[in-house]
């Protein structure tokens, strides 16, 4: 991944949706802010995600019916939209994870020979 001026990695095109699905699969239902903070935490702050970036991913995933949404109360007692992975989202997560593992293996082999 390319590094931005802050030294944090930019998100490769198409990878954020996969990371969001994985986060929801692992953590259960979360609101957008919680998803962004969790991804930053897991990446050890290598990723910096604003809510707009995560929101765009959530809208793509909702449109594809890979996640669902419901209203709930956040940790600070505010009304928030919570997102959860659907059954078809779980299947897509498995397929995309396998694809990512295959592609990253190819990249490692190609880059290792350079």
N, CA, C and O atoms as a Tinker XYZ file with bonds, in Angstrom:
   456  protein
     1  N      0.830000   -1.174000    0.000000    73     2
     2  CA     0.000000    0.000000    0.000000    64     1     3
     3  C      0.879000    1.244000    0.000000    63     2     4     5
     4  O      1.949000    1.273000    0.609000    81     3
     5  N      0.412000    2.243000   -0.682000    73     3     6
     6  CA     1.149000    3.499000   -0.709000    64     5     7
     7  C      0.992000    4.198000    0.622000    63     6     8     9
     8  O     -0.046000    4.092000    1.274000    81     7
     9  N      2.028000    4.910000    1.021000    73     7    10
    10  CA     1.965000    5.649000    2.282000    64     9    11
    11  C      1.632000    7.098000    1.992000    63    10    12    13
    12  O      2.202000    7.708000    1.088000    81    11
    13  N      0.709000    7.644000    2.762000    73    11    14
    14  CA     0.354000    9.051000    2.639000    64    13    15
    15  C      1.356000    9.910000    3.388000    63    14    16    17
    16  O      2.297000    9.387000    3.985000    81    15
    17  N      1.165000   11.222000    3.363000    73    15    18
    18  CA     2.082000   12.146000    4.021000    64    17    19
    19  C      2.186000   11.901000    5.514000    63    18    20    21
    20  O      3.219000   12.189000    6.117000    81    19
    21  N      1.138000   11.377000    6.115000    73    19    22
    22  CA     1.143000   11.139000    7.556000    64    21    23
    23  C      1.842000    9.834000    7.915000    63    22    24    25
    24  O      2.012000    9.526000    9.095000    81    23
    25  N      2.250000    9.061000    6.902000    73    23    26
    26  CA     2.888000    7.783000    7.180000    64    25    27
    27  C      1.896000    6.656000    7.365000    63    26    28    29
    28  O      2.292000    5.523000    7.636000    81    27
    29  N      0.627000    6.942000    7.225000    73    27    30
    30  CA    -0.393000    5.900000    7.333000    64    29    31
    31  C     -0.705000    5.381000    5.940000    63    30    32    33
    32  O     -0.658000    6.139000    4.972000    81    31
    33  N     -1.020000    4.112000    5.829000    73    31    34
    34  CA    -1.258000    3.485000    4.535000    64    33    35
    35  C     -2.607000    3.908000    3.965000    63    34    36    37
    36  O     -3.602000    3.993000    4.685000    81    35
    37  N     -2.622000    4.171000    2.667000    73    35    38
    38  CA    -3.872000    4.396000    1.964000    64    37    39
    39  C     -4.519000    3.040000    1.751000    63    38    40    41
    40  O     -3.819000    2.037000    1.614000    81    39
    41  N     -5.847000    2.991000    1.722000    73    39    42
    42  CA    -6.561000    1.740000    1.534000    64    41    43
    43  C     -6.595000    1.419000    0.046000    63    42    44    45
    44  O     -7.032000    2.244000   -0.756000    81    43
    45  N     -6.138000    0.233000   -0.326000    73    43    46
    46  CA    -6.188000   -0.192000   -1.717000    64    45    47
    47  C     -7.637000   -0.271000   -2.177000    63    46    48    49
    48  O     -8.525000   -0.672000   -1.426000    81    47
    49  N     -7.851000    0.117000   -3.418000    73    47    50
    50  CA    -9.186000    0.054000   -4.006000    64    49    51
    51  C     -9.779000   -1.337000   -3.810000    63    50    52    53
    52  O     -9.141000   -2.338000   -4.134000    81    51
    53  N    -10.985000   -1.399000   -3.288000    73    51    54
    54  CA   -11.680000   -2.668000   -3.151000    64    53    55
    55  C    -11.396000   -3.443000   -1.876000    63    54    56    57
    56  O    -12.060000   -4.447000   -1.615000    81    55
    57  N    -10.429000   -3.008000   -1.073000    73    55    58
    58  CA   -10.108000   -3.777000    0.125000    64    57    59
    59  C    -10.929000   -3.351000    1.337000    63    58    60    61
    60  O    -11.126000   -4.146000    2.255000    81    59
    61  N    -11.408000   -2.118000    1.354000    73    59    62
    62  CA   -12.148000   -1.638000    2.518000    64    61    63
    63  C    -13.423000   -2.451000    2.739000    63    62    64    65
    64  O    -13.747000   -2.793000    3.876000    81    63
    65  N    -14.147000   -2.762000    1.664000    73    63    66
    66  CA   -15.364000   -3.553000    1.812000    64    65    67
    67  C    -15.061000   -4.896000    2.472000    63    66    68    69
    68  O    -15.804000   -5.345000    3.344000    81    67
    69  N    -13.983000   -5.526000    2.061000    73    67    70
    70  CA   -13.583000   -6.806000    2.645000    64    69    71
    71  C    -13.233000   -6.650000    4.123000    63    70    72    73
    72  O    -13.600000   -7.492000    4.943000    81    71
    73  N    -12.523000   -5.572000    4.462000    73    71    74
    74  CA   -12.160000   -5.336000    5.861000    64    73    75
    75  C    -13.393000   -5.053000    6.713000    63    74    76    77
    76  O    -13.461000   -5.486000    7.864000    81    75
    77  N    -14.365000   -4.333000    6.162000    73    75    78
    78  CA   -15.606000   -4.053000    6.892000    64    77    79
    79  C    -16.364000   -5.357000    7.134000    63    78    80    81
    80  O    -16.825000   -5.611000    8.247000    81    79
    81  N    -16.492000   -6.183000    6.096000    73    79    82
    82  CA   -17.179000   -7.468000    6.269000    64    81    83
    83  C    -16.495000   -8.319000    7.340000    63    82    84    85
    84  O    -17.164000   -8.914000    8.184000    81    83
    85  N    -15.180000   -8.375000    7.304000    73    83    86
    86  CA   -14.439000   -9.174000    8.292000    64    85    87
    87  C    -14.662000   -8.642000    9.704000    63    86    88    89
    88  O    -14.839000   -9.412000   10.648000    81    87
    89  N    -14.652000   -7.324000    9.836000    73    87    90
    90  CA   -14.866000   -6.706000   11.149000    64    89    91
    91  C    -16.243000   -7.057000   11.690000    63    90    92    93
    92  O    -16.378000   -7.414000   12.860000    81    91
    93  N    -17.267000   -6.958000   10.847000    73    91    94
    94  CA   -18.628000   -7.280000   11.294000    64    93    95
    95  C    -18.770000   -8.769000   11.595000    63    94    96    97
    96  O    -19.492000   -9.155000   12.515000    81    95
    97  N    -18.084000   -9.602000   10.822000    73    95    98
    98  CA   -18.128000  -11.042000   11.063000    64    97    99
    99  C    -17.489000  -11.389000   12.401000    63    98   100   101
   100  O    -17.970000  -12.265000   13.120000    81    99
   101  N    -16.414000  -10.702000   12.726000    73    99   102
   102  CA   -15.667000  -10.967000   13.955000    64   101   103
   103  C    -16.321000  -10.331000   15.179000    63   102   104   105
   104  O    -16.462000  -10.972000   16.221000    81   103
   105  N    -16.719000   -9.061000   15.045000    73   103   106
   106  CA   -17.177000   -8.278000   16.197000    64   105   107
   107  C    -18.683000   -8.296000   16.412000    63   106   108   109
   108  O    -19.153000   -7.971000   17.502000    81   107
   109  N    -19.445000   -8.670000   15.389000    73   107   110
   110  CA   -20.898000   -8.572000   15.477000    64   109   111
   111  C    -21.333000   -7.170000   15.076000    63   110   112   113
   112  O    -20.516000   -6.388000   14.589000    81   111
   113  N    -22.601000   -6.839000   15.272000    73   111   114
   114  CA   -23.122000   -5.541000   14.824000    64   113   115
   115  C    -22.366000   -4.360000   15.438000    63   114   116   117
   116  O    -22.092000   -4.332000   16.637000    81   115
   117  N    -22.038000   -3.389000   14.588000    73   115   118
   118  CA   -21.348000   -2.173000   15.001000    64   117   119
   119  C    -21.901000   -0.987000   14.228000    63   118   120   121
   120  O    -22.475000   -1.150000   13.151000    81   119
   121  N    -21.726000    0.206000   14.781000    73   119   122
   122  CA   -22.067000    1.419000   14.039000    64   121   123
   123  C    -20.833000    1.854000   13.250000    63   122   124   125
   124  O    -19.731000    1.369000   13.504000    81   123
   125  N    -21.013000    2.765000   12.297000    73   123   126
   126  CA   -19.936000    3.167000   11.399000    64   125   127
   127  C    -18.697000    3.665000   12.112000    63   126   128   129
   128  O    -17.579000    3.301000   11.747000    81   127
   129  N    -18.884000    4.493000   13.121000    73   127   130
   130  CA   -17.748000    5.013000   13.877000    64   129   131
   131  C    -16.975000    3.872000   14.534000    63   130   132   133
   132  O    -15.744000    3.869000   14.541000    81   131
   133  N    -17.705000    2.905000   15.086000    73   131   134
   134  CA   -17.074000    1.753000   15.732000    64   133   135
   135  C    -16.289000    0.904000   14.751000    63   134   136   137
   136  O    -15.229000    0.376000   15.089000    81   135
   137  N    -16.806000    0.769000   13.529000    73   135   138
   138  CA   -16.102000    0.007000   12.493000    64   137   139
   139  C    -14.788000    0.704000   12.153000    63   138   140   141
   140  O    -13.739000    0.063000   12.091000    81   139
   141  N    -14.847000    2.011000   11.936000    73   139   142
   142  CA   -13.637000    2.780000   11.585000    64   141   143
   143  C    -12.586000    2.676000   12.684000    63   142   144   145
   144  O    -11.411000    2.445000   12.400000    81   143
   145  N    -13.004000    2.845000   13.938000    73   143   146
   146  CA   -12.042000    2.782000   15.038000    64   145   147
   147  C    -11.460000    1.382000   15.178000    63   146   148   149
   148  O    -10.271000    1.238000   15.465000    81   147
   149  N    -12.280000    0.341000   14.980000    73   147   150
   150  CA   -11.794000   -1.031000   15.094000    64   149   151
   151  C    -10.745000   -1.321000   14.019000    63   150   152   153
   152  O     -9.724000   -1.948000   14.304000    81   151
   153  N    -10.987000   -0.871000   12.792000    73   151   154
   154  CA   -10.021000   -1.081000   11.721000    64   153   155
   155  C     -8.713000   -0.349000   12.009000    63   154   156   157
   156  O     -7.636000   -0.868000   11.717000    81   155
   157  N     -8.799000    0.842000   12.575000    73   155   158
   158  CA    -7.590000    1.569000   12.957000    64   157   159
   159  C     -6.840000    0.812000   14.052000    63   158   160   161
   160  O     -5.614000    0.706000   14.021000    81   159
   161  N     -7.585000    0.293000   15.007000    73   159   162
   162  CA    -6.979000   -0.457000   16.117000    64   161   163
   163  C     -6.280000   -1.718000   15.609000    63   162   164   165
   164  O     -5.129000   -1.977000   15.958000    81   163
   165  N     -6.974000   -2.496000   14.788000    73   163   166
   166  CA    -6.405000   -3.745000   14.283000    64   165   167
   167  C     -5.184000   -3.472000   13.402000    63   166   168   169
   168  O     -4.233000   -4.253000   13.395000    81   167
   169  N     -5.216000   -2.356000   12.658000    73   167   170
   170  CA    -4.078000   -2.016000   11.787000    64   169   171
   171  C     -2.956000   -1.333000   12.560000    63   170   172   173
   172  O     -1.957000   -0.920000   11.972000    81   171
   173  N     -3.118000   -1.215000   13.867000    73   171   174
   174  CA    -2.163000   -0.520000   14.732000    64   173   175
   175  C     -1.928000    0.893000   14.228000    63   174   176   177
   176  O     -0.796000    1.375000   14.170000    81   175
   177  N     -3.036000    1.550000   13.860000    73   175   178
   178  CA    -3.070000    2.930000   13.364000    64   177   179
   179  C     -2.338000    3.139000   12.044000    63   178   180   181
   180  O     -2.012000    4.275000   11.697000    81   179
   181  N     -2.073000    2.058000   11.295000    73   179   182
   182  CA    -1.515000    2.211000    9.951000    64   181   183
   183  C     -2.584000    2.762000    9.010000    63   182   184   185
   184  O     -2.263000    3.428000    8.026000    81   183
   185  N     -3.859000    2.486000    9.312000    73   183   186
   186  CA    -4.979000    3.026000    8.549000    64   185   187
   187  C     -5.616000    4.159000    9.331000    63   186   188   189
   188  O     -5.760000    4.077000   10.551000    81   187
   189  N     -5.996000    5.214000    8.628000    73   187   190
   190  CA    -6.775000    6.296000    9.224000    64   189   191
   191  C     -8.009000    6.456000    8.364000    63   190   192   193
   192  O     -7.916000    6.884000    7.214000    81   191
   193  N     -9.155000    6.116000    8.907000    73   191   194
   194  CA   -10.396000    6.127000    8.149000    64   193   195
   195  C    -11.333000    7.187000    8.681000    63   194   196   197
   196  O    -11.590000    7.254000    9.883000    81   195
   197  N    -11.846000    8.016000    7.783000    73   195   198
   198  CA   -12.871000    8.961000    8.217000    64   197   199
   199  C    -14.237000    8.318000    8.019000    63   198   200   201
   200  O    -14.370000    7.321000    7.310000    81   199
   201  N    -15.223000    8.886000    8.639000    73   199   202
   202  CA   -16.564000    8.297000    8.588000    64   201   203
   203  C    -17.114000    8.282000    7.164000    63   202   204   205
   204  O    -17.865000    7.374000    6.808000    81   203
   205  N    -16.754000    9.275000    6.339000    73   203   206
   206  CA   -17.233000    9.323000    4.957000    64   205   207
   207  C    -16.744000    8.141000    4.143000    63   206   208   209
   208  O    -17.492000    7.587000    3.338000    81   207
   209  N    -15.501000    7.754000    4.346000    73   207   210
   210  CA   -14.926000    6.621000    3.633000    64   209   211
   211  C    -15.630000    5.332000    4.049000    63   210   212   213
   212  O    -15.995000    4.515000    3.202000    81   211
   213  N    -15.815000    5.158000    5.333000    73   211   214
   214  CA   -16.487000    3.956000    5.841000    64   213   215
   215  C    -17.950000    3.957000    5.404000    63   214   216   217
   216  O    -18.491000    2.911000    5.045000    81   215
   217  N    -18.596000    5.132000    5.432000    73   215   218
   218  CA   -20.003000    5.227000    5.027000    64   217   219
   219  C    -20.175000    4.786000    3.576000    63   218   220   221
   220  O    -21.122000    4.064000    3.263000    81   219
   221  N    -19.282000    5.204000    2.692000    73   219   222
   222  CA   -19.369000    4.805000    1.283000    64   221   223
   223  C    -19.281000    3.287000    1.148000    63   222   224   225
   224  O    -20.020000    2.686000    0.369000    81   223
   225  N    -18.381000    2.672000    1.903000    73   223   226
   226  CA   -18.262000    1.223000    1.895000    64   225   227
   227  C    -19.548000    0.570000    2.408000    63   226   228   229
   228  O    -20.037000   -0.395000    1.820000    81   227
   229  N    -20.085000    1.095000    3.496000    73   227   230
   230  CA   -21.319000    0.547000    4.064000    64   229   231
   231  C    -22.470000    0.644000    3.069000    63   230   232   233
   232  O    -23.278000   -0.280000    2.975000    81   231
   233  N    -22.558000    1.739000    2.331000    73   231   234
   234  CA   -23.630000    1.897000    1.341000    64   233   235
   235  C    -23.463000    0.888000    0.197000    63   234   236   237
   236  O    -24.451000    0.336000   -0.289000    81   235
   237  N    -22.220000    0.647000   -0.235000    73   235   238
   238  CA   -21.978000   -0.372000   -1.273000    64   237   239
   239  C    -22.398000   -1.749000   -0.775000    63   238   240   241
   240  O    -23.050000   -2.504000   -1.495000    81   239
   241  N    -22.023000   -2.068000    0.451000    73   239   242
   242  CA   -22.348000   -3.380000    1.016000    64   241   243
   243  C    -23.852000   -3.540000    1.249000    63   242   244   245
   244  O    -24.397000   -4.625000    1.044000    81   243
   245  N    -24.518000   -2.480000    1.670000    73   243   246
   246  CA   -25.979000   -2.522000    1.825000    64   245   247
   247  C    -26.654000   -2.744000    0.480000    63   246   248   249
   248  O    -27.574000   -3.554000    0.361000    81   247
   249  N    -26.188000   -2.018000   -0.533000    73   247   250
   250  CA   -26.760000   -2.136000   -1.873000    64   249   251
   251  C    -26.633000   -3.560000   -2.400000    63   250   252   253
   252  O    -27.530000   -4.059000   -3.080000    81   251
   253  N    -25.522000   -4.208000   -2.084000    73   251   254
   254  CA   -25.278000   -5.587000   -2.515000    64   253   255
   255  C    -25.922000   -6.606000   -1.571000    63   254   256   257
   256  O    -25.826000   -7.812000   -1.795000    81   255
   257  N    -26.581000   -6.114000   -0.513000    73   255   258
   258  CA   -27.250000   -6.944000    0.499000    64   257   259
   259  C    -26.291000   -7.881000    1.230000    63   258   260   261
   260  O    -26.657000   -8.990000    1.620000    81   259
   261  N    -25.052000   -7.410000    1.408000    73   259   262
   262  CA   -24.072000   -8.191000    2.147000    64   261   263
   263  C    -24.084000   -7.843000    3.628000    63   262   264   265
   264  O    -23.529000   -8.569000    4.453000    81   263
   265  N    -24.721000   -6.728000    3.953000    73   263   266
   266  CA   -24.935000   -6.325000    5.341000    64   265   267
   267  C    -26.364000   -5.835000    5.492000    63   266   268   269
   268  O    -27.026000   -5.490000    4.513000    81   267
   269  N    -26.822000   -5.810000    6.719000    73   267   270
   270  CA   -28.137000   -5.260000    7.046000    64   269   271
   271  C    -27.945000   -4.144000    8.069000    63   270   272   273
   272  O    -26.855000   -3.971000    8.614000    81   271
   273  N    -29.002000   -3.399000    8.321000    73   271   274
   274  CA   -28.896000   -2.292000    9.261000    64   273   275
   275  C    -30.097000   -2.265000   10.195000    63   274   276   277
   276  O    -31.197000   -2.688000    9.839000    81   275
   277  N    -29.859000   -1.757000   11.395000    73   275   278
   278  CA   -30.938000   -1.560000   12.363000    64   277   279
   279  C    -30.532000   -0.414000   13.287000    63   278   280   281
   280  O    -29.350000   -0.093000   13.419000    81   279
   281  N    -31.514000    0.186000   13.913000    73   279   282
   282  CA   -31.242000    1.285000   14.846000    64   281   283
   283  C    -31.023000    0.733000   16.245000    63   282   284   285
   284  O    -31.677000   -0.222000   16.664000    81   283
   285  N    -30.100000    1.348000   16.951000    73   283   286
   286  CA   -29.812000    0.959000   18.317000    64   285   287
   287  C    -29.223000    2.129000   19.071000    63   286   288   289
   288  O    -29.246000    3.261000   18.588000    81   287
   289  N    -28.698000    1.863000   20.249000    73   287   290
   290  CA   -28.104000    2.894000   21.099000    64   289   291
   291  C    -26.606000    2.651000   21.209000    63   290   292   293
   292  O    -26.166000    1.543000   21.515000    81   291
   293  N    -25.830000    3.697000   20.956000    73   291   294
   294  CA   -24.371000    3.590000   21.007000    64   293   295
   295  C    -23.891000    3.605000   22.455000    63   294   296   297
   296  O    -24.683000    3.752000   23.385000    81   295
   297  N    -22.574000    3.449000   22.628000    73   295   298
   298  CA   -21.975000    3.433000   23.960000    64   297   299
   299  C    -22.221000    4.740000   24.716000    63   298   300   301
   300  O    -22.330000    4.743000   25.943000    81   299
   301  N    -22.308000    5.851000   23.977000    73   299   302
   302  CA   -22.537000    7.150000   24.635000    64   301   303
   303  C    -24.024000    7.504000   24.680000    63   302   304   305
   304  O    -24.391000    8.672000   24.809000    81   303
   305  N    -24.874000    6.478000   24.572000    73   303   306
   306  CA   -26.315000    6.603000   24.749000    64   305   307
   307  C    -26.999000    7.453000   23.675000    63   306   308   309
   308  O    -27.982000    8.141000   23.948000    81   307
   309  N    -26.470000    7.398000   22.459000    73   307   310
   310  CA   -27.079000    8.109000   21.335000    64   309   311
   311  C    -27.662000    7.101000   20.350000    63   310   312   313
   312  O    -27.190000    5.970000   20.235000    81   311
   313  N    -28.698000    7.540000   19.647000    73   311   314
   314  CA   -29.294000    6.703000   18.617000    64   313   315
   315  C    -28.289000    6.549000   17.481000    63   314   316   317
   316  O    -27.728000    7.538000   17.010000    81   315
   317  N    -28.058000    5.300000   17.035000    73   315   318
   318  CA   -27.075000    5.046000   15.986000    64   317   319
   319  C    -27.556000    3.899000   15.102000    63   318   320   321
   320  O    -28.303000    3.022000   15.537000    81   319
   321  N    -27.110000    3.932000   13.860000    73   319   322
   322  CA   -27.396000    2.863000   12.919000    64   321   323
   323  C    -26.323000    1.788000   13.085000    63   322   324   325
   324  O    -25.130000    2.073000   12.984000    81   323
   325  N    -26.749000    0.571000   13.336000    73   323   326
   326  CA   -25.833000   -0.547000   13.493000    64   325   327
   327  C    -25.897000   -1.431000   12.252000    63   326   328   329
   328  O    -26.962000   -1.647000   11.675000    81   327
   329  N    -24.731000   -1.936000   11.858000    73   327   330
   330  CA   -24.615000   -2.760000   10.660000    64   329   331
   331  C    -24.213000   -4.170000   11.069000    63   330   332   333
   332  O    -23.423000   -4.360000   11.993000    81   331
   333  N    -24.766000   -5.154000   10.371000    73   331   334
   334  CA   -24.464000   -6.561000   10.658000    64   333   335
   335  C    -24.285000   -7.298000    9.332000    63   334   336   337
   336  O    -24.926000   -6.964000    8.336000    81   335
   337  N    -23.422000   -8.288000    9.330000    73   335   338
   338  CA   -23.194000   -9.080000    8.120000    64   337   339
   339  C    -24.371000  -10.024000    7.912000    63   338   340   341
   340  O    -24.900000  -10.584000    8.872000    81   339
   341  N    -24.780000  -10.200000    6.665000    73   339   342
   342  CA   -25.862000  -11.120000    6.327000    64   341   343
   343  C    -25.274000  -12.485000    5.949000    63   342   344   345
   344  O    -24.057000  -12.639000    5.850000    81   343
   345  N    -26.139000  -13.454000    5.742000    73   343   346
   346  CA   -25.682000  -14.781000    5.327000    64   345   347
   347  C    -24.938000  -14.702000    3.987000    63   346   348   349
   348  O    -23.889000  -15.321000    3.811000    81   347
   349  N    -25.504000  -13.925000    3.040000    73   347   350
   350  CA   -24.812000  -13.776000    1.750000    64   349   351
   351  C    -23.518000  -12.985000    1.924000    63   350   352   353
   352  O    -22.568000  -13.182000    1.166000    81   351
   353  N    -23.471000  -12.097000    2.909000    73   351   354
   354  CA   -22.237000  -11.384000    3.218000    64   353   355
   355  C    -21.172000  -12.330000    3.733000    63   354   356   357
   356  O    -19.993000  -12.174000    3.416000    81   355
   357  N    -21.575000  -13.300000    4.517000    73   355   358
   358  CA   -20.633000  -14.306000    5.013000    64   357   359
   359  C    -20.059000  -15.142000    3.882000    63   358   360   361
   360  O    -18.869000  -15.457000    3.871000    81   359
   361  N    -20.920000  -15.501000    2.921000    73   359   362
   362  CA   -20.434000  -16.253000    1.757000    64   361   363
   363  C    -19.477000  -15.396000    0.933000    63   362   364   365
   364  O    -18.431000  -15.874000    0.492000    81   363
   365  N    -19.837000  -14.132000    0.727000    73   363   366
   366  CA   -18.966000  -13.218000   -0.033000    64   365   367
   367  C    -17.635000  -13.025000    0.685000    63   366   368   369
   368  O    -16.588000  -12.951000    0.041000    81   367
   369  N    -17.667000  -12.944000    2.014000    73   367   370
   370  CA   -16.444000  -12.797000    2.793000    64   369   371
   371  C    -15.508000  -13.984000    2.563000    63   370   372   373
   372  O    -14.305000  -13.800000    2.376000    81   371
   373  N    -16.047000  -15.180000    2.576000    73   371   374
   374  CA   -15.236000  -16.382000    2.344000    64   373   375
   375  C    -14.611000  -16.359000    0.955000    63   374   376   377
   376  O    -13.418000  -16.622000    0.809000    81   375
   377  N    -15.401000  -16.049000   -0.060000    73   375   378
   378  CA   -14.916000  -16.010000   -1.442000    64   377   379
   379  C    -13.851000  -14.937000   -1.605000    63   378   380   381
   380  O    -12.787000  -15.195000   -2.168000    81   379
   381  N    -14.133000  -13.730000   -1.113000    73   379   382
   382  CA   -13.185000  -12.618000   -1.274000    64   381   383
   383  C    -11.904000  -12.829000   -0.465000    63   382   384   385
   384  O    -10.825000  -12.417000   -0.891000    81   383
   385  N    -12.023000  -13.466000    0.693000    73   383   386
   386  CA   -10.828000  -13.773000    1.483000    64   385   387
   387  C     -9.942000  -14.760000    0.727000    63   386   388   389
   388  O     -8.724000  -14.591000    0.675000    81   387
   389  N    -10.550000  -15.784000    0.144000    73   387   390
   390  CA    -9.787000  -16.751000   -0.654000    64   389   391
   391  C     -9.123000  -16.070000   -1.847000    63   390   392   393
   392  O     -7.961000  -16.341000   -2.148000    81   391
   393  N     -9.860000  -15.182000   -2.532000    73   391   394
   394  CA    -9.294000  -14.443000   -3.665000    64   393   395
   395  C     -8.115000  -13.581000   -3.217000    63   394   396   397
   396  O     -7.068000  -13.556000   -3.864000    81   395
   397  N     -8.302000  -12.878000   -2.102000    73   395   398
   398  CA    -7.233000  -12.009000   -1.592000    64   397   399
   399  C     -5.993000  -12.834000   -1.231000    63   398   400   401
   400  O     -4.872000  -12.435000   -1.547000    81   399
   401  N     -6.185000  -13.959000   -0.584000    73   399   402
   402  CA    -5.052000  -14.822000   -0.224000    64   401   403
   403  C     -4.327000  -15.315000   -1.469000    63   402   404   405
   404  O     -3.097000  -15.374000   -1.494000    81   403
   405  N     -5.088000  -15.669000   -2.500000    73   403   406
   406  CA    -4.479000  -16.137000   -3.744000    64   405   407
   407  C     -3.677000  -15.016000   -4.407000    63   406   408   409
   408  O     -2.529000  -15.226000   -4.796000    81   407
   409  N     -4.264000  -13.843000   -4.537000    73   407   410
   410  CA    -3.601000  -12.706000   -5.187000    64   409   411
   411  C     -2.377000  -12.259000   -4.388000    63   410   412   413
   412  O     -1.330000  -11.974000   -4.970000    81   411
   413  N     -2.500000  -12.197000   -3.066000    73   411   414
   414  CA    -1.349000  -11.765000   -2.265000    64   413   415
   415  C     -0.218000  -12.783000   -2.356000    63   414   416   417
   416  O      0.952000  -12.408000   -2.292000    81   415
   417  N     -0.549000  -14.065000   -2.506000    73   415   418
   418  CA     0.475000  -15.082000   -2.705000    64   417   419
   419  C      1.193000  -14.896000   -4.033000    63   418   420   421
   420  O      2.412000  -15.040000   -4.116000    81   419
   421  N      0.427000  -14.576000   -5.068000    73   419   422
   422  CA     1.025000  -14.305000   -6.380000    64   421   423
   423  C      1.945000  -13.094000   -6.288000    63   422   424   425
   424  O      3.068000  -13.130000   -6.792000    81   423
   425  N      1.481000  -12.024000   -5.650000    73   423   426
   426  CA     2.291000  -10.804000   -5.510000    64   425   427
   427  C      3.575000  -11.097000   -4.746000    63   426   428   429
   428  O      4.640000  -10.597000   -5.109000    81   427
   429  N      3.485000  -11.902000   -3.691000    73   427   430
   430  CA     4.680000  -12.231000   -2.900000    64   429   431
   431  C      5.686000  -12.992000   -3.762000    63   430   432   433
   432  O      6.890000  -12.753000   -3.670000    81   431
   433  N      5.196000  -13.905000   -4.596000    73   431   434
   434  CA     6.102000  -14.663000   -5.468000    64   433   435
   435  C      6.739000  -13.750000   -6.509000    63   434   436   437
   436  O      7.942000  -13.833000   -6.757000    81   435
   437  N      5.932000  -12.874000   -7.124000    73   435   438
   438  CA     6.438000  -11.975000   -8.158000    64   437   439
   439  C      7.430000  -10.983000   -7.565000    63   438   440   441
   440  O      8.505000  -10.771000   -8.127000    81   439
   441  N      7.086000  -10.381000   -6.451000    73   439   442
   442  CA     7.970000   -9.394000   -5.840000    64   441   443
   443  C      9.236000  -10.031000   -5.273000    63   442   444   445
   444  O     10.291000   -9.398000   -5.215000    81   443
   445  N      9.119000  -11.270000   -4.862000    73   443   446
   446  CA    10.280000  -11.971000   -4.328000    64   445   447
   447  C     11.310000  -12.294000   -5.401000    63   446   448   449
   448  O     12.476000  -12.539000   -5.089000    81   447
   449  N     10.892000  -12.296000   -6.656000    73   447   450
   450  CA    11.804000  -12.621000   -7.762000    64   449   451
   451  C     12.389000  -11.377000   -8.411000    63   450   452   453
   452  O     13.247000  -11.480000   -9.288000    81   451
   453  N     11.940000  -10.223000   -7.995000    73   451   454
   454  CA    12.416000   -8.969000   -8.625000    64   453   455
   455  C     13.847000   -8.680000   -8.307000    63   454   456
   456  O     14.388000   -7.671000   -8.759000    81   455
